Amino acid sequence: MKEKDSALKFVYESLLDDPVIWALTGSFAFYIRGIDVSVGDIDIQTNESGAYEIARRLKRYVREPVQYRQAPTIRSHFGKFMIGGVRVEVMGDIEKRSFDGTWMVTPPLPTITETVLYNEMNIPVLNLEYECEAYAMMGRTDKARLLRAWLDHNQTC
């Protein structure tokens, strides 16, 4: 995890003085909350302009430039970076395809983001309720069940 922690710190510090709206998502966002998951890479969600601004700030680390891309279940302004041997994926204005085939626009990030203190950094992360619903909608039921179980066990009244 040391390499991933260093890469996250580098990204975090690269975005500190800029009004880019972003949030950590995926396995690393789950890990920093204490969920027992394997972390493969760092996934960052942002808006369209944020994706291109992050790409500009991380231009020395580009593996795949940010551009609009579409896969069967997801589309966004997507790019890949490699920082200290860690893959960082950036997704701007992400849309997910629901079971009925319609594209679901992500709500504005500030409405689904919270902050987690991790290694002395205030990391913006997507709300786990939103993540759970998004994984379920995309048919990734194992991940949705994992998040639901963690939420049910850790929520307080």
N, C-alpha and C positions, 0 to 999 in steps of 0.2 A: 504493500500500500504506500510505501514511502515515495515511489515515483509518481503515483497518482496524486498524493497529497501535494507534492512539489508542483505538479502540472496545474492542479486546481489553484494553488496559491499564485502561480504566475498569471493565470487567466484572471483571477480575482483582482490582483494588483493592476493588471492592464486595463481593467474596467472601472476602477475606483473613482477616477476623476471625470468620468463621462456619464452623461445622462442616459446611457443605453439601458433599456429595460430588458432584463434577462432573468432566467431562473434555471437552476440545476434540475434535471429530471432523470428518470431512470435509476439504474442500480446504485450509482454513487449517491444520489439524493436519498435513497432508502438506507444505504449503509451509514451515512452520517447521522441518521436518526436512531441508529441502533438496531435496524432490521438485519437479520442474518442472511445476507445475500453475497453472491460472488460479483465482484465489480470488474467489468471488462474494459470499460472506457468511460469518458466523461461526456455526458449529453447535456447540451445547453439549448434551451428554448428561448426565443426572442421574437421580435416582430421583423418585418421585411427590412426596414432600414437598419435595425440593430444587427441583423445577420451580416450585412455588407460593412457596417462599421467595425464589428468584431473581426471580420476578415481583413480589413485594412490594418487594424492594430496587430493582428497576428500574421501578417503577410509573409514573414520569414519562415513560418511553420506550415504553410499551405501544402496539402497533399491533393485535395480536390477543391478547386475554387467554388465559392458560393454561387449557385445558380438555381433557378427554379427547376425542380425535379418532381417526378410523380412515380410512385410505385403502386401496386394494386390496392393497398389499404392506407396509404399516407402520401401527402404531397406537401412540399414546403420549399423555401429558399434554403438550400442545403449545401453544406461544405464540410470537408474533413481537414483536420490539422494534426500534426504530430509534434508533441511537446515533450521533450525528455523521454522519448520512447513510448509515450502514452497517446493513444488516439483520442482526439477531441472532436465531437460532431456538433455542429451548430445547425439549428433548424429555425427558420424565420417564418412567421405567419403559417404555422402548421395547420393542416386540415386532415382529419381522419375520416375514412369511409365507414359508415355504419353498415349493419347487416342488410338493410334495405337498399344499399347502393348509393345513398345520398352522402354528400360531403358535409361534414360537421366542422364549422369554423371554431377555432379555439377562442374562448372568451378572452377579453383583454387580460394580459398577464397580471396586472396589479390586483385583479379581482380573485385570482386563484393562486396567489403567491403568499408565502409566509417566510420568515427568517429563522434559520437554525445557526446557532453558534457552534463553530467547528474549528478547532486549532486557532483560536483567537480571530477568526474571520466570521462576519455576519453574512452567511451564504443565503441568497434568495433561492427558495426551492418551491416546486409546485405542491399545492395542497394535496395530501394523500387521498382525501375523498375524491377529488377530481381525478387523480392518477388511477385510482381503483376503478372508477366508472369508465375512464378512457380505455384501460386495458380490457375490461369486460366488453366494451363496445367493439373493439378490434378483434375479439375472439381469443384473446390471450388470457384464457381463464385461469391457468395456474398462477400467473402473476397477480391477477385480480383477487384470487382466493387468498394468496399470501398476504396481500395488503389488507384485505377485509379482516382476516384473522388478527393481524397485528393491531389494526384500528380498534377492533372489538375488545381486545385484551388491554389496550393502553389508554383508551378514552376514559376521562373522568367526568362525573356529573357535577 
